[in-house]
């Protein structure tokens, strides 16, 4: 049976990579009322969350 953490980890990792790439290569795309690169920081956080989910799914298999 497939653990739910595996597809969730893959989804969040892919989403995090996309946001991280947008934050790095298009820094002008940001929220209207802030100077902070939200795509970059959210991409890092979502990528870390996806990696944690994948690590937890991998540890359960062992």
TAQUIPE-V331386 format. One record per residue. N is the residue number from 1. NEAR is the number of other C-alpha atoms within 10 Angstrom. Layout:
n=N near=NEAR
n=N near=NEAR
//
This chain:
n=1 near=3
n=2 near=7
n=3 near=12
n=4 near=11
n=5 near=18
n=6 near=17
n=7 near=15
n=8 near=17
n=9 near=23
n=10 near=16
n=11 near=14
n=12 near=21
n=13 near=24
n=14 near=16
n=15 near=17
n=16 near=25
n=17 near=16
n=18 near=16
n=19 near=23
n=20 near=22
n=21 near=16
n=22 near=19
n=23 near=21
n=24 near=14
n=25 near=11
n=26 near=14
n=27 near=15
n=28 near=11
n=29 near=12
n=30 near=16
n=31 near=11
n=32 near=7
n=33 near=6
n=34 near=8
n=35 near=10
n=36 near=12
n=37 near=17
n=38 near=18
n=39 near=22
n=40 near=22
n=41 near=15
n=42 near=16
n=43 near=24
n=44 near=19
n=45 near=17
n=46 near=21
n=47 near=24
n=48 near=16
n=49 near=17
n=50 near=24
n=51 near=19
n=52 near=15
n=53 near=21
n=54 near=21
n=55 near=14
n=56 near=15
n=57 near=19
n=58 near=13
n=59 near=9
n=60 near=10
n=61 near=7
n=62 near=5
//
